[in-house]
Amino acid sequence: MFCLSCGNPLPAGSRFCNVCGAEQRTRAAVGDMHGSGGNESQIFELRPTMVFILAGYVLAALIAIGAAALIAVFSKPFWLVLIVAVILLAIPGWFHIKRETEVYRLTDHKIEIRSGLFSRTVRNIPLSSVQDVTTNASLGERLLGIGSLEIESASDEGKIFLRNIPTPAKYTDVILDRIRSRN
């Protein structure tokens, strides 16, 4: 059994995760949530990391403060500072919204990728069709503890990418363990 929030292993029958403290839904509740009648349990659900978005907010705030100082030096109206700040904070805000609309979920039967803000795309990959799971991380990503998973399936679509996830090796192991337990 794995935590539905962080993916860490849990003792059988746990109601809460020992690592992140998230409440664990029962197998029947998860099955009802997905309309499978209790035959499917969720192993983990995650979103891309917030590291880059938080860095974008900090950078935008610093630039806005610098712009405010420049505007004050040149005796320009204060409303210009507000306009600059709103424009700068809208950029990481957009990426934050996009992050919230992308969800990666592993159940005991499939990998599900949900994405989209105004229109929704749901991609379901049966675990039986997964051929390979690869972890990719650049040097900077490795230093931050994030990376991407590349899942190769037997479908016509080919490769699936789970981008910018925390501790990708842990999720690779969870997916591969779930595939091995099905065989």
C-alpha positions as CSV (number, residue, x, y, z in Angstrom):
1,M,0.0,0.0,0.0
2,F,1.3,3.5,-0.9
3,C,0.3,7.0,0.1
4,L,-2.2,8.6,-2.3
5,S,-0.5,11.9,-1.9
6,C,3.3,11.4,-1.7
7,G,3.7,7.8,-2.9
8,N,5.6,6.5,0.1
9,P,5.0,2.9,1.3
10,L,2.5,2.5,4.1
11,P,1.7,-0.2,6.6
12,A,-1.4,-2.2,5.6
13,G,-4.7,-0.5,6.8
14,S,-3.1,2.9,7.5
15,R,-5.6,5.8,7.6
16,F,-2.9,8.5,7.5
17,C,0.6,8.7,5.8
18,N,3.5,8.5,8.2
19,V,5.5,10.9,6.0
20,C,3.2,13.6,4.8
21,G,0.2,13.0,7.1
22,A,-2.4,12.8,4.2
23,E,-5.6,10.9,5.0
24,Q,-5.8,7.7,2.9
25,R,-9.1,6.8,1.3
26,T,-10.3,3.3,1.4
27,R,-10.1,1.1,-1.7
28,A,-13.9,1.2,-2.1
29,A,-14.0,5.0,-1.9
30,V,-11.3,5.3,-4.6
31,G,-13.1,2.8,-6.8
32,D,-16.4,4.7,-6.5
33,M,-14.6,7.9,-7.3
34,H,-13.5,6.5,-10.6
35,G,-16.6,4.5,-11.3
36,S,-14.9,1.2,-11.3
37,G,-17.0,-0.4,-8.5
38,G,-14.2,-0.8,-6.1
39,N,-12.0,-3.0,-8.3
40,E,-9.3,-0.3,-8.7
41,S,-7.2,1.4,-6.1
42,Q,-5.1,4.5,-6.5
43,I,-1.4,4.1,-5.8
44,F,-0.3,7.8,-6.1
45,E,-1.4,11.1,-7.6
46,L,0.9,13.9,-8.2
47,R,1.4,17.2,-10.1
48,P,4.5,18.8,-11.5
49,T,6.7,20.5,-8.9
50,M,6.2,24.0,-7.7
51,V,9.9,24.8,-7.5
52,F,10.1,26.7,-10.9
53,I,6.8,28.5,-10.2
54,L,7.9,29.7,-6.8
55,A,11.2,30.9,-8.3
56,G,9.1,32.8,-11.0
57,Y,7.1,34.5,-8.3
58,V,10.2,35.5,-6.4
59,L,11.9,36.8,-9.5
60,A,8.7,38.7,-10.6
61,A,8.5,40.3,-7.1
62,L,12.2,41.3,-7.2
63,I,11.8,42.9,-10.6
64,A,8.6,44.7,-9.5
65,I,10.5,46.1,-6.5
66,G,13.3,47.3,-8.8
67,A,10.7,48.8,-11.2
68,A,9.1,50.6,-8.2
69,A,12.4,52.0,-7.2
70,L,13.1,53.2,-10.7
71,I,9.7,54.7,-11.1
72,A,10.1,56.5,-7.7
73,V,13.5,57.9,-8.9
74,F,12.0,59.3,-12.0
75,S,8.9,60.7,-10.2
76,K,6.4,58.8,-12.3
77,P,2.9,58.0,-11.0
78,F,2.5,55.0,-8.6
79,W,-0.1,53.3,-10.8
80,L,2.7,52.4,-13.2
81,V,4.2,50.3,-10.4
82,L,0.9,48.5,-10.0
83,I,0.7,47.8,-13.7
84,V,4.2,46.5,-13.9
85,A,3.7,44.3,-10.8
86,V,0.5,42.8,-12.2
87,I,2.0,42.0,-15.5
88,L,5.1,40.4,-13.9
89,L,3.1,38.3,-11.4
90,A,0.7,37.2,-14.2
91,I,3.5,35.2,-15.9
92,P,4.2,32.8,-13.0
93,G,0.5,32.9,-12.2
94,W,-0.3,31.4,-15.6
95,F,2.2,28.6,-15.1
96,H,0.8,28.0,-11.7
97,I,-2.7,27.6,-13.1
98,K,-1.3,25.3,-15.8
99,R,0.4,23.2,-13.1
100,E,-2.9,22.8,-11.2
101,T,-4.6,21.4,-14.3
102,E,-2.0,18.6,-14.9
103,V,-2.4,15.5,-12.8
104,Y,-0.5,12.2,-13.0
105,R,-2.2,9.2,-11.3
106,L,-1.2,5.6,-11.0
107,T,-3.8,3.0,-10.1
108,D,-3.3,-0.7,-9.8
109,H,-4.5,-1.1,-13.5
110,K,-3.4,2.0,-15.4
111,I,-1.5,5.3,-15.6
112,E,-3.8,8.2,-16.0
113,I,-2.7,11.7,-17.2
114,R,-5.2,14.5,-16.9
115,S,-4.5,17.9,-18.4
116,G,-6.2,21.0,-19.7
117,L,-7.7,24.2,-18.3
118,F,-10.7,24.9,-20.6
119,S,-10.8,21.6,-22.4
120,R,-9.9,18.4,-20.6
121,T,-7.7,15.6,-22.0
122,V,-7.5,12.3,-20.1
123,R,-5.0,9.7,-21.2
124,N,-5.2,6.2,-19.8
125,I,-2.3,3.8,-20.3
126,P,-3.0,0.2,-19.1
127,L,-0.1,-1.1,-17.1
128,S,-0.1,-4.2,-19.3
129,S,1.0,-2.0,-22.3
130,V,3.9,-0.3,-20.5
131,Q,7.2,-1.5,-21.9
132,D,9.8,0.8,-20.3
133,V,10.0,3.5,-17.6
134,T,13.0,5.9,-17.8
135,T,14.0,8.6,-15.4
136,N,15.5,11.8,-16.9
137,A,17.1,14.6,-14.9
138,S,19.6,17.3,-15.9
139,L,22.3,18.4,-13.5
140,G,20.2,21.3,-12.2
141,E,17.1,19.1,-11.8
142,R,19.2,16.5,-9.9
143,L,20.4,19.2,-7.5
144,L,16.8,20.2,-6.9
145,G,15.6,16.6,-6.6
146,I,13.2,16.7,-9.5
147,G,13.1,15.2,-13.0
148,S,10.9,13.6,-15.6
149,L,9.6,10.1,-16.3
150,E,9.5,8.8,-19.8
151,I,7.0,5.9,-20.1
152,E,7.1,3.9,-23.3
153,S,3.9,2.0,-24.1
154,A,2.9,-0.4,-26.8
155,S,0.2,2.0,-27.9
156,D,0.2,4.0,-31.2
157,E,1.0,7.2,-29.1
158,G,4.3,5.7,-28.0
159,K,6.0,7.7,-25.2
160,I,4.4,9.5,-22.3
161,F,6.2,12.1,-20.3
162,L,5.5,13.0,-16.6
163,R,7.5,16.2,-16.4
164,N,9.1,18.0,-13.5
165,I,8.1,15.6,-10.7
166,P,9.8,15.4,-7.3
167,T,12.0,12.3,-6.7
168,P,11.3,10.7,-10.1
169,A,13.4,7.5,-9.2
170,K,10.9,6.8,-6.4
171,Y,7.9,7.0,-8.8
172,T,9.8,4.9,-11.4
173,D,10.3,2.2,-8.8
174,V,6.6,2.3,-7.7
175,I,5.4,2.0,-11.3
176,L,7.8,-0.9,-12.1
177,D,6.9,-2.7,-8.8
178,R,3.2,-2.4,-9.8
179,I,3.9,-3.8,-13.3
180,R,5.9,-6.7,-11.8
181,S,3.1,-7.5,-9.3
182,R,0.6,-7.7,-12.2
183,N,2.8,-10.3,-14.1
